[in-house]
Amino acid sequence: MRILLVEDEPSVAAFLYQGLSEQGYAVDLAADGLLGLTRAQATRYDCLILDQLLPGLSGLEVCRQVRAHDAGVPILMLTALGEMDDKIRGLDAGADDYLVKPFAFEELLARLRALVRRRTEAPAPPRPCTWPTSASTPPPSAWRAPARPSSSRPANLPCSSTCCATKTG
């Protein structure tokens, strides 16, 4: 798996580079936002790790621009900015996850695995539809779900799959 790490603090970048490399990740480094954006646009990465406070171009702006051109690449913000507003700005800029420094390296690894797993997991196959083939044929009463007031799905639909929810019979 190939990761772009955009981090301007040399000691943090060296620590992350070594730790991620030892875990089998291929890591490319960028010490400022402009270089990070250039590398992100030139290479297909499996994940990006962005600091928020970067010289040249902020991590938020890198995130926004990358997200505008590659909606699928997982982005993790790894930053010292830990206030609620900072987290919200990072997530609203397009980050998939947000981790505050200082952090446990094991947690970073778990978050990376989760981000990549979400990207690579195939969606579940659609449930078979039990709706009758003829729109004029009402479903048998055995197909009708019991009324549940807390459900937003109409009680007369035979199942909650998308194909049935769009038919009115």
GIJO-V514674 format. One record per residue. N is the residue number from 1. OMEGA is omega in radians with two decimals (none if undefined). D_LAST is the distance of its C-alpha to the last C-alpha in Angstrom with 2 decimals. Layout:
BEGIN
n:omega:d_last
N:OMEGA:D_LAST
N:OMEGA:D_LAST
END
This chain:
BEGIN
n:omega:d_last
1:-3.08:48.47
2:-3.08:49.87
3:2.95:50.10
4:3.11:51.43
5:3.13:53.39
6:-3.04:54.32
7:-3.08:56.97
8:3.13:60.16
9:-3.03:62.05
10:-3.11:64.10
11:3.11:64.44
12:3.13:60.70
13:-3.13:59.89
14:3.11:62.47
15:-3.13:61.20
16:3.13:57.58
17:-3.12:58.60
18:-3.10:60.69
19:3.14:58.21
20:3.10:55.22
21:3.12:57.39
22:3.09:58.60
23:3.07:54.99
24:3.11:54.50
25:2.98:52.85
26:-3.00:54.14
27:2.97:54.88
28:-3.10:55.74
29:2.97:57.41
30:-3.06:57.52
31:3.08:59.80
32:-3.07:58.33
33:-3.13:55.08
34:3.10:55.98
35:3.10:56.87
36:3.12:53.76
37:3.12:51.54
38:3.14:53.50
39:3.14:53.09
40:3.13:49.39
41:-3.07:48.86
42:-3.02:51.12
43:3.09:49.93
44:3.14:46.65
45:3.07:46.82
46:3.14:44.74
47:3.04:45.35
48:3.01:47.34
49:-3.05:49.40
50:2.89:50.50
51:3.13:53.04
52:-3.09:52.33
53:-3.10:55.94
54:3.01:57.06
55:3.07:59.75
56:-3.11:58.81
57:-3.09:55.11
58:3.06:53.37
59:3.09:50.98
60:-3.14:48.28
61:3.05:48.86
62:-3.14:48.98
63:-3.14:45.65
64:-3.08:44.06
65:3.08:45.45
66:-3.11:44.54
67:3.13:40.99
68:-3.10:40.69
69:-3.12:41.50
70:-3.07:40.25
71:-3.02:37.22
72:-3.06:37.20
73:3.10:40.75
74:3.13:41.12
75:3.07:43.58
76:3.04:45.50
77:3.12:47.70
78:-2.94:50.90
79:3.08:53.02
80:-3.13:55.46
81:-3.00:53.43
82:3.10:51.77
83:-3.12:50.97
84:-3.14:47.39
85:3.11:47.43
86:3.13:48.69
87:-3.14:45.90
88:3.11:43.26
89:3.14:44.89
90:3.13:44.95
91:3.10:41.32
92:3.09:40.26
93:3.10:42.44
94:3.11:40.28
95:3.10:41.93
96:-3.12:39.80
97:-3.04:42.34
98:-3.14:45.48
99:-3.05:48.55
100:3.02:51.63
101:-0.12:55.20
102:-3.04:56.97
103:3.03:54.54
104:-3.11:54.69
105:3.13:54.59
106:3.10:52.56
107:3.08:49.84
108:3.13:49.85
109:3.14:49.47
110:3.13:46.55
111:3.08:44.78
112:3.12:45.43
113:-3.14:44.00
114:3.14:40.84
115:-3.10:40.43
116:3.12:40.92
117:3.12:38.73
118:-3.12:35.77
119:-3.02:36.40
120:3.14:36.77
121:3.08:34.13
122:3.09:31.32
123:3.13:27.83
124:3.11:26.17
125:-3.12:24.20
126:3.08:20.42
127:3.08:18.90
128:-3.12:17.28
129:3.11:13.51
130:-3.14:12.41
131:3.13:8.75
132:-3.11:8.73
133:3.13:10.02
134:-3.12:8.51
135:-3.11:5.22
136:-3.13:6.46
137:3.12:7.37
138:3.13:6.34
139:3.09:8.13
140:-3.11:11.78
141:3.12:13.35
142:3.14:15.52
143:-3.06:12.91
144:3.11:12.35
145:3.09:14.84
146:-3.13:17.43
147:3.08:17.39
148:-3.07:19.77
149:-3.11:21.04
150:-3.10:22.51
151:3.07:19.33
152:3.13:17.71
153:3.10:14.43
154:-3.05:12.06
155:-3.08:12.92
156:3.09:9.62
157:-3.07:9.07
158:3.13:10.88
159:-3.10:13.20
160:3.14:14.63
161:-3.08:14.94
162:-3.08:14.31
163:-3.13:11.97
164:-3.09:9.43
165:-3.11:10.37
166:-3.13:9.54
167:-3.12:5.83
168:3.05:3.84
169:none:0.00
END
